């Protein structure tokens, strides 16, 4: 059977902090809440996307690091990889992650990504992360 494609959503958010932050989200496993709220009864439900927990986490880890590096954010505050019950993640049966760039207070994200250099850096980071994920998956297949 063919594997479902990986969905990568990129979001740009105006922040309130003093520096930009990169965060990458994947669907919370059953029993884990979104970090921004208390545990709810619905959090104990396994969702269709939870069948992809392993690939979601592997994709988030691979892509987060390469995007952060390509954007020159290596020394910046790191929002890391986290769990979420974001509606996009909840509704997707395919492997899905969200890469979120949160700008520093007063800086419009379009100032960074409105330029060709900013868009190219983001694209290179996404591409490099996907290549890293594919190499890793290929090695895992070969070890079975």
C-alpha positions, -999 to 999 in steps of 0.1 A, spaced: 0 0 0 12 35 -8 22 56 22 2 89 26 22 120 18 37 142 46 18 175 50 40 204 62 22 236 71 43 267 75 28 295 96 40 330 103 29 346 135 35 381 149 51 376 183 52 396 215 87 386 227 121 403 222 133 377 197 120 354 170 112 318 178 108 287 157 84 261 169 74 228 152 43 210 162 30 175 157 -2 158 169 -4 150 206 -5 113 214 -36 101 231 -35 111 267 -13 142 261 -28 176 261 -19 207 241 7 225 262 -13 257 262 -43 243 281 -53 218 308 -59 181 300 -94 175 287 -114 143 284 -111 145 246 -73 143 249 -76 106 259 -91 98 224 -68 83 198 -73 103 166 -67 90 130 -35 110 128 -21 92 159 -14 62 136 14 85 123 29 95 157 64 80 149 67 96 115 53 129 127 79 132 155 107 121 131 96 147 105 93 174 131 127 167 146 144 165 112 128 196 97 129 218 128 167 216 131 174 223 94 150 251 91 164 268 122 199 265 109 190 278 74 172 308 89 203 316 109 185 310 142 210 287 157 217 309 187 181 322 190 156 311 216 143 277 205 106 269 207 115 233 200 93 205 189 60 201 207 27 183 208 -6 201 199 -42 194 193 -43 221 166 -74 216 143 -51 210 113 -33 182 131 -65 168 146 -83 165 112 -54 151 92 -52 113 87 -19 119 68 14 125 86 13 162 94 35 188 111 33 226 116 64 247 113 57 281 130 79 311 128 70 336 155 86 370 149 100 393 175 77 420 189 72 448 163 87 428 134 63 418 107 72 382 96 69 394 60 101 415 66 119 382 69 100 361 43 91 388 19 126 387 5 138 361 -20 167 353 4 143 346 33 120 324 12 151 306 -2 165 299 33 131 286 44 128 264 13 163 251 17 157 242 54 125 224 45 142 205 17 172 195 37 150 183 66 129 162 42 160 147 26 174 139 61 141 123 70 140 102 38 176 90 43 168 80 79 137 62 68 156 44 41 183 33 66 156 20 89 140 0 61 173 -15 53 178 -26 90 146 -47 90 
